[in-house]
């Protein structure tokens, strides 16, 4: 039995990007590929960092806010998260019409 979250319809993880590729950057993109489209479309650029953290729900609040990603070699702070999230939104906006059933 297959679940939709097993194989996301998005492939942002494989999109070319300028930043250095490391395990964490790949994991962050894969994490965003699994985010439901309906949720991603709720994001607003003008939110405060705390609103972004609350909206995502997967940040750990220790010494500074960082996204909880398993098997990652470094922390992802809110600024990096926002930057890559906005790239993921632009990617989805570009390919949404090309993917049958995207984001369902």
N, C-alpha and C positions, 0 to 999 in steps of 0.2 A: 504494500500500500504506500503510495507516494503522497507526501504533503507538499503544499505549495512552497513552504519555507525551505524545503530541502534543496530545491533548484530554482533560485530566483530568475525571473524573466529578464532582469537587467544584467548588464555586463560592464558596469562602470569600472570594476576592478581591472579590466583589461584595456581600458581607454588609455591612450598615451597621456603623459603629464610631464611637466618640466622639473618638478621637485625630485631630489634623489630618491630612488626606490630602495626601500628597506622593508623588512618584515612587517613593521608597524604600519607603514603607509599602505601596503597591500591589504593588511588586515582591516584597516579603517575603511578602505573602499569596498571590501567584501561585506563588512558590517552594514554599510549604507545600501548595498545591493539588496540586502535582506529586509530593509525597512519598507513597510507598506507604503505604496504611493500616496494613499489618502493621508497618511500621517505626514509624509514629507511635504505635501502641498500645504500643510498648516503652518509651516515655518515662516517666520517673518524676520527680515534683516534688522528691523528696528528693535527687536527684543533685547533686553539686558542679558548679560551672561547668565544670571541666575534663572531667567525665564527659559533660556536655551537648555540649561542643565535640567530644570524641572520637566520641560517638554520631552526631552530624550529619555530621562529616567534611568540611565545607565552610567551615570558619573559617580565616582567615589569621592567622598568629601573628607579627605585627609589633609595633608599639608598642601593645600591648593587643589583646585578642581581638575580632575583628569578622568577621561573616559575609561571605563573598565573594558579592556580588550584582553582576551586570553592569548597566550603565546605571542606576546609582543615584547620587543626589546626595550622600548622606551614609552614614556607617558605621552598621551595626546591631550593637550590643554584645550580650553574652549576656543581660543583664537584659531588654532589649526583645525579643530573640528568644524568651526563655522566656514572656514575657507574651503575645505574639502566638501562639506555638505552643499555649499552653494555651487560648487563645480558639479556635484552629483545631480542637483536640481536642473542645472543647465543641460547636462547630458540627457536626463529623462525628457525634458521639454523637446530636445532635438530628435530623440528616437521614439518617443511614445507612439506616434502614429504608425511607425514601421513595425511595431511589435504587437502581434495579435494577442489579445488577452493580457496585456501588460498591466501590472499592478493589481490584478484581481485577487 
